[in-house]
Amino acid sequence: MNFLNEITHRYPDAISFAPGRPYDGFFETEQIFTYLRRYLDHLEDGGASPDQVRSALFQYGPTSGQIRELIADWLRLDENIDVSPESIVVTVGCQEAMLLAVRALIAGPRDVLLVSSPCYVGITGAARLLDAELTAVAEDPGGFRCADLAAAIRAERARGRNPRAFYVIPDHANPSGTTMPLETRRELLELAAREDLLLLEDSPYRLVSPGTQLPTLKALDRDRRVVHLGSFSKTLFPGARVGFVVADQDVHDDTGGTGLLADELTKIKSMVTVNTSPVAQAVVAGMLLAADKRASELNSKTAAYYGDAMRVTLRQLEETFPEDERAALGIRWNEPTGGFFLAVTVAFRADNTALRRSAEEFGVIWTPMSYFYPEGGGEHGLRLSVSYLTHDEIADGIARLARFIRSQTTSSPEG
């Protein structure tokens, strides 16, 4: 990330397909105050006294969060996830949710976190920060396969290790853009139950993608095998820095007592961030209340915007690289149905050196896919993000990218 920031700063006139930033053109500054007032009205309508309303903004608030009921309502209405508010912990973005989950589940030297590879760098960063053992499960070019996860579990146990959880983004994944089919989701849940494995589901791009979405793993979960990691950064706005984790699994302590995994995560959070900003929670809550507790109502325009951006990008690639030239150049790409990202495979090494040349000589920036492979791989891939560019910028950027790819392919020893 530091290298990408350096490249972006050094070449400000380059068109950048690198950042996965949400588009903020639909926001108005005054909306923050409108949503904040909407939540305060909600508290007053519910019988809160002036002192209680004041404390809801100015005091620390409960470590587990003060808008859990509203999040539970939203999950039920938009995602068909029916859980109690007590099973939810409100976090400082989804990154903290990952950190808490990894710390709670990967607790001993033999415990292992499995991750689908390529994968979002936030989970690998959290694992490394906590010195947690991590093993990558390589995806097939067509996406994740349960057989590969089952093989990885057997291999870890043969080494005397204990696979505890598997992290995956089932919908429009970052970085690959792939979506897990419904049949595979059901197969994965059956595998998790059979192997006594928890699934860490991270799915931030569902409600900002066009069309009907497949059910989440958590919505299909009947054995409480799924710990659902969530964020309002894409569905509402990233500056709120409000995420959450749904952890409704039973936990048994040494005294024979039983509680929820969410309670254990709350204990860890109390030693990390103490609580999530009540003001940020209030704004998020106000947004949900303004949309009758349905974030999907707030995302119809953004989902259409991102869907159009993806379609324009794919059309530009199709028109810029005729089929016969693709074969000659050794280039191919996938065709995501939503999300922010797609993956392009090229014949040369798409490394930092190639990226620097792309930015300097051709004025276009992308992200090397190798960044997202925790155990190596992706050397011939690049990730394109379409979320923050206009259609004209996309067209110009793909034209620049094409010139770079043609030049790099002919000049590279591997091309």
DRENLUM-887732 format. One record per residue: residue in one letter; z, y, x of N, C-alpha, C in turn. Coordinates in pm, whole numbers, plus 32768, in hexadecimal, padded with zeros to 4 digits. Last residue first. Layout:
REM residues N
AZYXZYXZYX...
***
This chain:
REM residues 415
G773A7B2D82E576E17B4D8277765A7B088283E77D07B0783C177E37AA68356777F7ABB82E5P77907BDF8460776D7B5A849077787AF08423S770E7CF783A6777E7C9F83C6774E7C1883F9S762F7D7F835376627D9B83D976D27D3F8406T75F97D2A825175907D1982B775C47D2D8344T76EA7D6F81D376BC7CE581D276567CCC823FQ76FA7E8481EF775E7E31823177317D9F8239S76207EDA815176267EFA81E076857E9B8229R76667E76805475E57E52809275E97E698129I77607EF3803277567E61803676D57E348077F77188009802E77727FD2809477617F3B80A1R767580147F4D763E80397FD0769480028040A77337FC67E8D76BD7F747EA6767E7F937F2DL77E5809C7E93781380177EBB779C7FBD7EDBR774181647E297772816F7EB4779F80E77EE7A772180F97D2876AB81137D7C76D4811E7E0FI782A80F97CD477E680787CE4776880897D38G785782127CCC78A481BD7D25786281367D3CD77A982697C037797829B7C8D77DE823E7CEFA781D81DD7B2C779081CB7B4F777581F67BDFI792482447B30790C81B57B41787C819C7B6DE78F583507AFE792F83297B7F791A82957B99D7894833C79F9783E83717A637872834B7AEDH797782DB797678FE8289797B789F82B979E8T7A9E831B7A3F7A42833979D279C882DF79DFL7BB982527A9C7B3982917ABC7AEB82AE7A3DY7C9881B27A8A7CAE82417A9B7C2D828E7AB9S7C64809F7A747CB980E17A117CB881787A18V7BE87FE67B107B92803E7AC17BE1809D7A68S7BF37F5A7C507C417F8A7BDF7BEF7FF37B94L7B877E417CFD7B607EC27CC77BBA7EE27C50R7BC67D8F7E247BF07DAE7D9C7BC07E387D75L7B0B7CA57EE37B3F7D2B7ED17B5E7D407E3EG7AF87B947FCD7B017BCB7F477B327C5A7F47H7B0B7AFA80AD7A857B2580847A857B617FF8E7C117AB080CA7BD57B0481317B4C7B3B810BG7CB97A16802A7C7C7A8C7FF07C337AE58052G7DCF79B281007D5F799B80A67D257A1E8076G7F34798B81197EAF799681537E43797280EFE80127981807A8007791F80E67F7B791C8123P7FF77A4D7FBD80707A48800F806979E48082Y7EFC7B167F747F0C7A887F927F847A777FF0F7EC27C1F7F597F057BDD7EE87F187B477EFCY7E2E7C7F80297EB47CB680177F067C647FB3S7D327C1780067D8D7BCE80607E1C7C018055M7C9C7CC97F797CE37C617F2E7D477C167F85P7CA37E217FC67C8B7D987FF77CDC7D327FA8T7C327F0D7EE07CA87ECB7F177C847E407F49W7B6680317F237B8A7FBC7ED37C047F7C7F14I7AA5815A7F2A7B1F81147F527B3A80A37EF0V799182097FB079C781B87F447A3A81627F79G78EC82888073793782D58010796882867F9AF78658226814A7826821780C8787482598055E78F7825582327865826282367824826181ACE7A0B824481EA79D982AC8244794482C38237A7A28816A813B7A5881EE81157A16825B8168S79B3809A81CE798680B6814679AE8143811BR7A4F809A82B379C180BF82BC798A80E48233R7B41804582447B3B80C682877AA980F68292L7AF87F4881E87B217FAF818A7B17803981C8A7ACA7EC282D77A5C7ED6827A7A7D7F448215T7BD07EC8833A7B637F0583867AEC7F22832CN7C5C7E35827B7C797EC3828B7C0B7F0C82D9D7B5E7D5881ED7BE07D7782287BF37E0D8236A7AA17C8B81867AC77D0781427B537D2F8170R79AF7BF7823A7A407C0382337A637C8C81FAF788D7BAB816978CF7BDA81E479667BDF81CFA78307B68807078147B0B80DE785C7B31815FV79167B8E7F5878A87BB97FAE789B7B598024T798A7BA47E0E79817B527E8779057B7A7ED5V7A617C677D4D79DA7C597D8279E17C077E03A7B217C7D7C267B177C4F7CB07A857C3A7CD6L7BB67D857B667B5A7D157B757B4C7CF77C09F7CB27E237A967C7D7DF27B157C107D887B03F7D3E7E6C79B17D0F7ED77A0B7CB57EA57A7CG7D037DD0786E7D4F7DF278E67D0B7E5D7938G7BF27CF978047C527D6577F37C9A7D817876T7B4E7C2F78457B407C6477BE7BA17CD677A4P7AA47C1779837B1D7C1D79317B017C5A78A8E79D77B757A2979C17BD079B87A3B7BD0795CN79AA7B687B9279D37B317B1179C27B9B7AA4W78907B607C7379087B9F7C3C792C7B5A7BB9R77E57B3C7DAE77FE7B177D22787E7B5B7CF5I76FE7B287EBB77607B757E6F776C7B3E7DE1G763E7AE47F7B76B77A937F6E77247ADB7F23L754A7B607F9075BE7BA47FCB763D7B507FC9A74A97AAC7F0674897ACE7F9274FF7B0D7FD9A75207AAC7E0A751B7A307E5975017A4E7EECR74F57BB67DC2757D7B807DCC757F7B037E22E73E07BC67DB174237C097E2174B27BD77E31D73B07B3A7CC7737A7B057D4573BD7B467DBEE74347BE07C0874617B587C22742E7B207CA6P74787D327C7674297CCE7C2E744D7C417C5CF75687E0A7C7A754C7D907CC874FE7D2D7C72T75687ED07BBB75597EF57C4775357E7E7C9FE75957E547AC775177E9C7ADB74FD7EBB7B6FE76927DE07AF276217D8E7AC6759C7DD27AE4L772C7EC07B30771B7E557B9276A17E017B71Q77177F467A3B76E47F847AB576CF7F1C7B23R779A7E927991770C7EB1797B76CD7EEF79F8L789D7E9A79FB78517E1C79FE77BC7E3579EAT78D87FAA79C378DB7F757A4C78897EF67A57V78C87FB078AD786F800478FD78677FCF798CR799A7F01786B79107EE0784578AB7F317897M7A777F8F78D07A567F0B790679C57EE778E6A7A6C8075782F7A61808178C17A3B7FFC7900D7A96800777317A17804777507A02805177E7G7BA07FB177557B377F5177367AAD7F887755Y7C2280A4777D7C1C804577EB7BB07FDB77D3Y7BF5811476797BCC815A76F47BBD80F77768A7C6E805D75CF7BDE807575C47BA880B77643A7D75807D76267D357FFA76327C9D8007762AT7DA0818875E07D9E8163766E7D5C80DB7682K7D92817A74C77D3381CC75127D2C81A475A4S7E6580C5748E7DDE80AA745E7D7580FA74ACN7F6D80E974D17F1080C1753A7E8280A5750BL80218114740C80128180746E7FA3816474D2E8020802773877FEC809C73417FD3811073A1S80A27F80743880127F6D74257FD37FE573DFA81AA7FB7741B81657FF6748C80CF7FE7747ER82517FE872FF81DE7F9B732F81997FE773A1K8311807B727C833E801272D782CC7FB9730AD8288814A720382C380E071B082E280637202A8257820572C481EA81AA72A2821B8135724EA8343828372F082D682D472B98260827E728EL83D481B8736B83F781E072E38387822F72A0L835881B97467835181427412836F81657381M839F82BA74BD8312829574B08303821C7454G84B682A474C584778303746A83E382E57454A84D481EA759484FE81C7750C84BD822374A5V8478828776698433820A7646845581E375B6V8540834C766484B58371764F846382F77626A862482B1769B861A82FC761E858A832375FFQ85F78250779A85FE81F2772B85EB823B76A6A860883447824858A82FB78228587829677AFV8717837677F386B183D677C58629839177BDP879B82A0786E87A182AF77DC8739831077A6S871881E07971872A82697941872C827178A9T87CB80B17989874980F47981875D817C793FN88E1807A7A6B88A5808179E5881D80C579F0V89067FF97B70897280157B11893E801E7A82T88587F9A7C29883D80207BF488A7804E7B91V89197EC77CA1889B7EFB7CD788847F897CA6M89EC7E5C7C2089FD7E707CAF897F7EAA7CF2S89907E3C7B238A027E967B348A207EB17BC7K88D57D747B4388A77DFF7B3589187E627B4BI897D7C957B4089367CB97BBC890A7D4B7BB6K89CF7C9D7A358A337CA57AA189F27CCE7B25T88DA7C7A79B789227CF879A5898C7D097A12L88A17B7479F8884B7BDE7A2D88907C667A23E89667AFA795F896B7AEE79F189157B597A33D890C7B37786089907B68788B899C7B637922A881A7AAE785788197B407853889E7B7A7881L886A79AA783F883979D578C288347A6D78C8L89957998777A890679AA778788E279D27816G8A92789377938A63791A777389CD7920777FT8BA977BC778C8B1977CD77798AFA785E7755G8C9C770F785C8C72777677FE8BDA778377F9G8CEB766979208CBB762B78A58C91768F783CT8D2476E17A098D9676C579B38D6E76827930D8C3677177A848C8976AD7ABC8CFF76887A64D8B4A775679738B93777779ED8BEE77047A16H8A02774578FA8A87770678F98ACE7726797CV892577FA7833895977E678BB89E677AE78B0D880077F7776D888F77DE777988B477C3780BQ870A78FC776287337875778B87CC786B7792D869379EB772B86E679AF76C38713792176E2A862C7AF277A886677A7B77E886C97A3C7787V85477BE077D6857C7B8C776B85AA7B0A77AAV855D7D177870854E7C877883858E7C41780CF84B07E50789E85157DFA786084FA7D6A7887G848A7FAA78FE845A7F2278EA84C67ED278A5V843880F0793C848A809A78E88444801478D7R83C081D979AA8401817479FF8465812179AEA833582AF794483B6828C79078405822E7960G824182C179BF82AD831679F0833582F779B3P8189821D793481CC81EA79AD8242823D79DBF81A281EF77D181778241784381C9821C78BEL814780FB77218175818176FB814F81E37769T80C38022779A80BB8032770980E880BC76DAK80FA803A78AC806F803A787E8068805A77E9S8214804B78B281C380A37907813380AA78D8F82C77FAB78398286800D77E3822B806B7833S82DE7E4E787B82DD7ED878AB829A7F2F7842G837F7D0A78AD832F7D6E7867833C7DF978A2L83917BB078C483A37C2D790C83487C9778CEH84307AA2783883C37B02782383E57B867866V845A79657889849E79E5789E842F7A4E789DV8439783B77D983F578B47809845679287813R84B3776977628489775577ED845277D5782BR850C7731765D8548779C76AE852F77837743D8471768875D084DE764B761D852676B07674R839C7705756483FA76C875068474768D754DD82B978047593832A77BD75D2838B77887568L81F978A9753C81E1781A752A825877C57555A8258799D758A8243798874FC822D78F474DCK8252797A769F82D37983765C82C4796E75C6L8143798076D6818C790376EE8210790576A2T809E7A3675CD80E47A2B764D812079A0765CP7F6679EA752D7FF879F6752A803379EC75B6L7E477AB875817E867A3675727F1E7A46756CQ7DE07BDC74C87E147B9C75407E4D7B11751FT7CC07C75744A7D357C23742E7D607BD974ABG7C547DAE74E77C457D2E74A37CC97CE7748CP7C9B7E41762B7C5D7E3F75A77C5B7DB3756BS7DDB7E8676BA7D5A7E4276C27D1F7E377637V7EDB7ED276B47E7B7F3876DD7DF27EFA76F5L7F707DF676797F607E59760F7F057ECC7636R7F5E7D6477757F337D2E76F47F127D9C768FY7FBE7DA0786E7F3C7DD778497F0D7DAE77BDP80A97D2B78CD80AB7DB878A7802A7DEE786BS814B7C2678E880CC7C3C78A180C07CCC7871D81E77B25797E81D47BB4798E814D7BD67951E82CC7A25796B82507A5A7931824E7AF2793CL8346792C7A12835679BD7A1382D079F879E7L83C57801799E834B784E79B2836B78E279ABL848A76FA7A2A847F777579DC83FD77BC79FFL848A75977A0F845F760F7A578461768579F8D848F747C79E0850874CF79E084F2754E7A34E83A773F179B883D573FE7A42845474527A4FR8380740178A58385737D78E583C373857970A83737513787B83DD74C4783B83EE743F7882A828F75517911830F758F79328383754178F7L81CA74BD788981E9749E7914827274D6793BE81C97546779681EE74B877998214748D7826L816C763E77F181F1763377B3822275A377B1L806B75F2784880CD762878A7815B761E786FE7FF275AB775A8004754677C2806D75727827R7FE976A476DF8038763876A3805475CA7709R7F3D772477927FC277597778801D76ED773ET7E53768F777A7E9C768C77F97F2A76C177E7E7E0676D676767E25764A76947E76763E7715L7DD177E9769A7E3F77BD76457E67772D7664P7D87784F77F07D63781E776B7DDC77EA771EM7DE27972789D7DFE78E4788C7DD878B877FET7D037A4F79357D5B7A3778C47D6879A078AFT7CD17B1A7A5F7CBF7AA17A0F7D267A98799FG7CEF7BEA7B107CB77C097A8E7CA97B917A31S7D607BDD7C107CE37B977BF67CA07BBD7B73P7E5B7C447C607DE17C937C757D607C577C3DN7EB27C677B197EA47CB87B917EC07C5D7C09A7E147BC67A017E717BCA7A727E4C7C337ADAH7DFC7BA878E37DB67C0F79307E007C2D79B3D7F1D7AF278AD7EB87B45786B7E7F7BAF78C9P7FE07A6779407F7D7A1C78F37F077A6F78BFI80607A6C7A6C80317AD27A0E7FC37A9179BBV818179B87AE280F379BC7ABE80D97A337A62Y826578F87B9D823C797D7B7181A7797F7B56F834A77FD7B6882BE78177B878296789C7B4BA847E77777BEE843177CB7B9283A377DE7BC5R84EA76B27C97853876E47C2684E2772C7BBFP84CF759D7D62848076057D1E84C676327C9EN858275477E678597754B7DD6854575BB7D97R853A745D7F74855474E27F3D855174DC7EA4G84EA73818001857873927FEA859D74197FAFR83E27355800A841B739A807E84B173AF806FA83B472F67F1183A772987F8083E172D18001R83C273E37E85842F73817E77842A73197EE4E82CE74547ED3834D74987EF283C274357EEAA8215739D7E6A821B73B47EFA829F73F67F22R824173B57D56825A73357D9A826973487E30I81F074C17D36827A74997D16829D74177D5CA80E274AE7D78813B75007DCA81CD74DD7DB2A8084740E7CA9807C73DC7D3380D9742A7D8EA80AE74BA7BD280F4743A7BD680F474017C63L7FF975867C17808875A27C1380D875217C1BD7F0974FB7BFE7F2D75337C807FC275547C86A7F0874BD7AEF7F0A744F7B507F3374827BDAC7EE675B17A707F6B75727A6F7F7575027AD5R7E3576B77B067E2F762E7AD27EB975EF7ADCF7DAC78027AE47E1D77A97AFC7E0677207ABDG7C4978377B2F7CCE785D7B027D3677F27B1FG7B5A77F47BA07B5B780D7B117BE178367ADBP7B9F77C07CA97B4B78347C8B7B4678567BF6D7CFF77687C907C7477407C957C1F77BE7C7CE7E1477F27D427DC377E67CCA7D3877B27CECA7F1F77627DF87E9A779E7DFA7E5077877D76V805877B87DFA800777527DB77F7C778E7DA6A813D77FC7F0080C978247EB1808377AA7E76T829878177F0D822577C27F2581B477EA7EC7L83BB789D7F9F834A78B17F4582D778577F6FE851578D97FB284A578847FD78437788F7F6EA85927A207FDF858079AD7F878507795D7FB4D85E97B0E804F85E37A9680A385DA7A17804EL85C77BEB7FB4863F7B9C7F9B86467B1E7FF1L84D27C45800A85457C9E801985C87C52800BR84337B737FB584497B87804584C17BE1805EA843C7B957E9F846B7B197EDB84897B2C7F6FA83CA7C947E8484547C7D7E58848D7C007E9AG82C67C5F7EE5831C7CBF7F2A83AE7CAC7F04T826A7BB17E27827A7B7F7EAF82D27BDD7F00I82687C5F7D4C82BD7BE87D4982D27BB07DD5G81B47D297D98823E7D4A7D7782997CD27D7AV80B27CCD7DB681057CD87E2F81967CF77E10Y80307BD57CE2805F7C5E7CEF80C37C687D62C7F647AD87D837FC87B087D247FEE7B987D43P7E6B79D17D9E7EA57A527DC27F067A847D58S7F7D79067D487F3E79527DB47EA779577DA1S80AE78F27C9F801E78DE7C977FDB793A7CFBV81D278817D44818378F07D0D80F178C87D08L831B77FD7D41828C77E37D48824278597D08L843F780A7DF383F0784F7D8E835D78307DA7V853F771F7E3584BA77537E55847F77997DDAD867376C17ED2862A76F17E5C85A777337E86R8704768B7FAF869F76287F8B864A76557F14P87BC77597FC687587749803186EB76E5800FG87E277F47E7C880C779F7EEA879D778B7F50A876E78967DBA87F478B87DEB882078687E65I869A78FD7D02868778C67D88870678E57DD6L86FF79787C1A86CA78F07C1486BA78AF7C9DA875E7A797C5587AE7A1F7C038780798E7C11R86937AED7CED871B7AE27D26876F7A7D7CD8V85BF7AE47C3985B87A977CB686437A847CF0A86207B917B7286007B077B5385FC7AB17BD1L863F7C867BFB86B27C467BBD86987BB27BA4L85337CB67C49859C7CAB7CAD86157C617C74M84B27CCC7B50848E7C627BAF84FD7C4A7C13A85327DB27AEF853C7D347AA5851A7CBE7AFEE84DC7E6E7BA885687E467BA9857C7DC47B5CQ83CF7E777B5983F17E4C7BE084847E247BEAC83BC7EE47A6183B67E527A6983DC7E207AF4G84B37FEE7A47842F7FB77A5D84327F207A63V85E07FB07A45859880217A7F850D7FEE7AA5T861C7EFF790A861B7F0F799B85D27F8E79C6V86DD7E61781886827ED07833868E7EF378C7V86E57D1A77B187217D79781086B97DE4782DI871E7C4B769786C87CAD76DB871B7D01773AS87BA7BB775F887727B6E765F87177BC976B2E881D7C5C753488797C3575A088327BEB7611P87547C6B747587647CDB74D387BC7CB6754AS86B37B29745B87217B84743A87257BF7749EV85557AFC741585CC7AE7746786377B4A743DD84207AA773DE84987ABA738C85137A9673DEI82EF7B217406835C7AED745883DE7B0D740FN820B7B9573A1823D7B1B736282A27AD373BAE81BE7C89740081A47C15745481D17B917419D81FA7D4F7343817C7D55738D81597CD373D4L82F07D0472C782817D39727981FA7D2F72C1R83947CA67398837D7C53732183017C8172D5L83917D7C744883607CFA747483407CA073FCW840B7E4373A383817E5173D383467DCB73FDD850E7DD9738984BA7DEE731384277DF7733BA85607DDF749585597D5E744F85017D6A73D2I855E7EF074C085037E9C750C84F27E1574C8L862C7F3B741285A47F6B73F9853D7F197445E87047EBC748E86E07E99740486517EC473E4R87157F39758886EC7EAC758086C37E8474F3I8758802E75E786ED8029758386BD7F997571Q8812802F76B1883F805E762F87D1805D75C5G88687F3D77B0880B7F95776A883C7FBA76E0S891B7EBA784E88AF7E6A7815884A7EBD77C8T89D57F82788589807F5078F089087F0378B9P89F58091779E8A09800477C189A57FD5782AG8A2281DE783089F2818077CB8A0680F177F9Y8A5B82CC78BF8A14825C78FD89D682007895Q8A1A83F477F18A6E839278358A1A831F786FF895E8491776F899E84C677E689F2845F7833L88F8840C768D889D844776EF88E184657774A89CD83AC760189588356760D88F4838B7673S8A79848375F28A95841A76548A1D83BF766BR8A00850A751A8A068547759E8A1D84DE760AV8A308452744F89A68475747389A384B274FFQ8B47845A744A8B0383DD746C8A7283F67493D8B74856273F88BA7853474798B6084B474A7P8AFC856072F88AC685B573628AF6858A73EDS8AF38401728E8B2D8486728F8AEB84DA72FCA8A09833371E48A48835C72638A7D83EB7257G898082D971048A0E82F770F78A5383207176G887482BF711088C1824471118957825A710DD881F83BF71278807837C70A8885682FB709DE885E83E3723588A7842E71CF889883EC7146L87A2833772AE8831832172C1888283677255H86B683B3725586D283277232876683087241D86C684A672D586CB84A2724486EC84157212L86A5844973D98725848773B48735848B731CY859B83F373C98606839173E1868D83CA73BAR851784E573A085088479733E85778412734ER854F85737485858D859E740885848530739EL84A884E07532853984E8754B8583851074CAY83AE851574C783E2848D74C28479848B74DAT839D862974FA839085F5747283CD856A7466F83AD8632760C8419867075BE8415863E752DI82BD85AE764F833D857F768483B185B2762EQ81F2864975E5821585CC75A2829C859675D2E81B9871A768B821987337620824386B475D7T80EC86B0772C817386C4776281DB86D476F4E802485AA76B88040863976B080D2864C76D8F7F3184AF77167FBA84E2770D7FBC857976FEF7E39844C77437E64845176B77EEF848D76A7G7E13843D78537DCE84A6780A7DF584B17778D7E73838479017ED583DB78C07E94844B786FY7E45822E79437E0482AD79257E65830578D7P7F1081857A377EE5819B79AC7EA38224799ER7E9A81147B747EE581787B277EB4817C7A97G7E6080697C4C7E6980367BC47EB780937B6BP7D7F80E27D487E0080EA7D007DF980B27C74A7C6680A67D9F7CDE80637DD37D57806C7D78F7B74811A7D887B8F80AC7D2B7C1180657D50S7B2982647DC67B8881F97DE27B9681977D6DI7A3F831A7E747A6182E47DF07AB582687E05A7A9B84127F647A6D838B7F447A9383677EB5D7B1284FC7FA27A9785057F547A5E847C7F30P7BEA84C080477C0484ED7FBD7B8784F37F67Y7C3B8409812A7BB5841C80F37BC084468060R7D48840981647CEC842F81CF7C60844D8199H7DBE83AA807B7DDE843280AB7D7684628110T7D5682A880737D3B830380047D538394802EI7DC0823F815F7D308248814E7D0D82AE80E1E7ED5824B81247E9E829281987E0782A78189N7EE581A280497F088230803A7ECF828380ABL7E9D80B380C87E4980EA805D7E66817E8047F7F77809781787EF080A781AD7E9380E28144N8049807980C5804980EC811F7FBE81068156M80007F8880528000800080008000807D8056
***
